[in-house]
Structures are given as C-alpha cells and as structure tokens.
Amino acid sequence: MATHTGSEGTVRVGLNAIAEIRSYSVEETSDTAEDTSMGDAYRTFKTTLKAWSGSVDVFWDETDTNGQVALVVGSQVTANFFPEGATAGQSEKYYSGDAIVTGRTVTGSFDGMVEASITLQGTGALTLSTLA
C-alpha cells in the first residue's frame, strides 16, 4: 500500500501551480432522499445529487499572478489537486474539476507571516485522473 506525505501535494489553477501552499483540502459529498415505506424495519435512502468543494491555504504572495492572484472571488477556474505531487511520467493521481472561487481571507499578525485562505465551490463533476 502506498502512502504519501502532505508535502508531496500541490494544487494547480489549470496548468499553473499555486505558490507557497501551506495546506489544501477537497471534499466530495452526496445528498440522499429517504425511500422508507410502511412495514420497513430500518430507514432506507437513495443517492441523489453530488457536490464538491475545496480550499487552499497559502503564504500570501502577490507576485504569484498565475496562481494565487488568478483566484479572483467570483471567477470560474479549473482546479487540480495533486495529493502525490505533479511529476509528469510518474502516473500521479489527481482530482480535477471546474469551480467558482467563493472566498478569500487574508490574515497577518505582528509575529507571523501574512497568509491567505481561498475557498472553492465545485460546479459539475470532480474527476480522479492520472497524470501521464
């Protein structure tokens, strides 16, 4: 069984890697509808609509024009999450989907780094692909 460290991962906006990533997450969910009928001993459910969302936490870098700066709130982007890294020729698995940038929070303190958190709402399917 293969395992990976978090430091191997990366996130891209289209083909462009986002600079200074601290962490990321991608979540896929499914709604359900109950179809229990009289006489059933247990509740039963059917799968209905699926959704996904993601976030990227970074050290803020205003010079990352193709990554952080390209993630403008309200814009639609193609987000690619690479848990194993993105080395061509290594058959790396990654999650990909179109998303709307729904938020950006920039924080800083006198004794720390300026950081940003960017949130994404998937629009359409999230696919698991292999980088060839």
N, C-alpha and C positions, 0 to 999 in steps of 0.2 A: 504494500500500500504506500502510495506517495503522499508525503506531507510537505508543506511549504511554510516558510516564514513570511510574516507580513511585509517585511522589507523587500521581498521579491516583486510585489504588486505594483501596478501603475494604472492610471486612468488616462484615456485619451478623449479629446474632442475631435471626432472624425479621425484623422491620421495624426493629429498633433498631441503630443504628451503634455499633460499639465505639470508645471514645475512645482517643486517644493511641497509635495504631498506629505502630509502627516498621517492621515488615515482616510479610509473610504468605506462606504457600505452600499450594498444593493439588496433590496428586499422585494420578493415576489409574493403576492397574496392571491387568494381566491375567495370570492363570495360563495355563499351557499344558500339554498332555499329548502325549507323543510317540506318533506313529502310524506310525513307520518299520517297514517289513516287509522280510523277506529279499529280496535282489535290488535294493533301492533303493541308489542311489549316494550319496545325501545323506539326512541325518536330516530328517524332516518332523514337523510339530506341528499341533495343533488348539487353538484358543482354548477355555478352559474358563471359570472364574469371574473376574469383575472385582471390584476393590475400589478404595476411595479413602480418603485421609487428608488432614489439613491441620494447619496450625499458625498461630498469631498471636503475634507478639512486640510488646509494648506497654511504654510507660512506665506503671508501676503507678498506678492511680487508683481508690482505694476509693470515690469518690463516683459512679463510673460504674455505677450499680445495674442498668441495663437492658442493659449490655454486658459489661464485664469481670466484674463481680460475679455476673451471671446465668450465667456459665460455670463452674458448680459441678462438680467432678470426680464422675463417675458419672451426671450428668444427661444427658438426651437433648434436643438442640436442633436447630433448622433453621439451618444455616449458609449464608450467601450471600456469595460472593467476587466483588467488582466490580473487575476489572483496569482498566477505563476510568472508574471513578467511578460514582456513582449519581444522575445528574441526570435526573429524570422528563422525558419528552418528547424525549430525545436518542437513543433507540434503543440504549441501552447494553447490551452483552452481559455476562452474569454466570453463574457456576457456583453451583448450589444443591443441597443435599441434607441429609437428616437425619443427625445424627452424635451419637456419645457422647463427652462430654468425658473424655479418658483421663488427662490430667495437667496440672499447673500447677507451674511453677517460678518462685519469686520470688528475685531476686538484687539485691544492692546492694554498693557499696563506698564508702569514705570520700570518694573524689574523683569519684564518678559519681552517676548517677540510679538510683533503685530501678526495676527492670524486671521484667516477668513474661513467661513463655512458656507458652502454652496449646496443648495438643495435642488433636486430634480424630480419631476413627476413624469413617469413614462407615459407615452401616448402610442398605443399599439403594443405589439408583442416584444418580449425580451427573449432573445435567442442565445443559445450556447453554441459557439462556433469554435473552430480550430484555426489558429494562425499557422499558415503553411510556410 
